[in-house]
Amino acid sequence: MLKDFKPVLSILLRFIIVYVVLLLVYQYYLNSFRQEGLDPFSHCIAEQIKDVQNHLGYPTQLYHDIKGEQVYFYVRNFYPTRMVEGCNAISVMILFTAFVFAFYKGPKTFIFILAGLILLYIMNLFRIVGLNIVMTDYKEYGKTFHDFIFPAVIYGTVVLLWLVWIKFFALKNENS
């Protein structure tokens, strides 16, 4: 009987192991920068957001709150949002990676993960830029966009990538 469940248990075990290992590595990374404020990856994203917003005509400066482990975006003479560690989408990327590895299919797994991570990174960058624009020009819609619209965009992208992985790579018959 257990033999029937072996493929499912293998997928589940692979997912759990990859997810926990990546989560522990990420937590170690975060802990190593605790005294320096926002971690370097999140800080890099904040800098790129500033550059994109400046290019789009939303003059932006950053205010670093080291003690609060956050960076405030200063746009058009006020602070519409702030960047904290949770805004960097690493937890979403870890979830995406663990799921794809659960259905491991050799070297193409790594290529798909790399392409997916690049897409998620770009989507997250523009998600935060979009939120800053909404909070600057249409503040009354800010909560709706922050709590519903933009999470739907980033998680929707993850689900779409998972569906592509399953349909076109993981379940594709190797003999055809």
N, C-alpha and C positions, 0 to 999 in steps of 0.2 A: 504493500500500500504506500509506504513512504517513497518508493521508487517512482510512483506517479507524480509526486509533488517535488521531486528533485530539481527539475528546471526552475520552478517557481521559487523554491527555497534558495537556489543558487543565485538567482537574480536579486532576491531580497537581501541575502547576506552580503553580496557585492555592494549593493546600494548602501547598506548600513555601515559597512566597513569604510568605504570611500568617504561617505558623509562625515562620520565621526573623526576620521583621520584629518580630513581637510578642515573641519571645525576646530579641532585641537591645535593644528598648525596656525590657523588664523588667530585663535585666542592667544597663543604664545606671541605671535607677531604684535598684536594689540598691546599686550602686557609689557612688551619690551620698549614701547614708546609712551607709556602712561605719564611719565614726568615731563614730556616734551609738548604736550597739548595734543592736537589732532594728529593722527598717524600720517606718515608720508604719502601713502596712496590716496587717502581722502584729501589731503592738502593739494596734491597734484591735480585731482579732479576739480577742486575749487579754483585753482589757477586757470585751468582750461575753460571752465565755465566763465570766469572773468574775461578771458580773451574772446570767447564767442560772443558774450553779451556786449563787449566793447565794439566788436565788429558789427553787431546788429543795431548799433545806435543806442545802447543802454549802458552809458558810462558806469563802470563798476570798479570799486575798490574793495579790498578785503581787510577786515579787522580780525586779528588773531586773538582769541580768548584762550590762552594757554591753560589757565586754571580750569576753565569750563570745558576744555577739550572740544572746542568748536571754532568755526570761522564764520563771521557775519559778512553777508554781502551788502555793501553800501551802494545803492543804485538810486540815482536821481535824488540825492539829499535825504534819503532815509534807508533804514535797514528792513527790507521786505522779508528776508529769510536768513536762515543760518544753516551751515553745513556741519552735520555731526557724523560720527562714524557710520551710523545706520543708513546714511544717504549714499554710500559708495557702492551699493548693490553687491557687495562681496557675498553676503549670505545667499542672495538669489543666484549668484554665479556658482556657489558651492552646491546648492541644490540641483541646478542644471547639470553640473559636471557629474555629480553622484548618480543621477538618473541615467545619463548617457553611458557612463561606465558600467552601470548595472546590466546593460544590454551590449556588452563589449563585443566588437567585431573587428579586432585587429587594428592595424595602423590607421585605417579610416576613422576610427573612434577619436584618435588624437587630433586629426585634421578637422573633424566636425566640431569637436570641443573648442579648438582654437578659433575657428570661424564663428561659432556661437558666442564665445566670450567677447570677441571683438565687437560683434553686433550688440550684445547686451551692454557693453561699455559705452558704445556710441548712443544707444537708446537711453541709457541712464543719464548721460551728459545732457542730451537734449530734453530729457524729462525735467531736470533741475533748471535748465535755462528757461523752459516753458513755464515752470512754476514761478520763477523769479519775475518773468514778464507778466504773468497773471496777477501776482501779488503787487506788482508795481502799478499796472494800469487798470486792473479789474479786481481790486481787493475783495469785493463782496462775493466773488466766486472762488476765492482762495482755498477755503476749507474743503469745498466740494472737489476741486482739482487735486489738492494734496491728499485727501483721504480716499477718493474714489477713482477719479479719471486717470491720474498718473500711475497709481499702483496697478490699475487694470492694464495700462499700456505695458509696463515692465513685466508683469506676471503673464499677460497675454502673449507677449513675445516668447517667454519661456515655454509656455504650453504649445505654441505654434512650432517652435524648434523641436520640442519633444515629439510632436506628431510627425514632423518631417523625418526625424531620426528613426522612429518606429516604422513608419510606412515605407520609406525609401532605402533604409539601410539595415536596421536591426531584423526585420521580419522578411526581408527580401530573400527569395530562394537563391542560394549560392550556385545552384546548378544551371540556372537559366541565363 
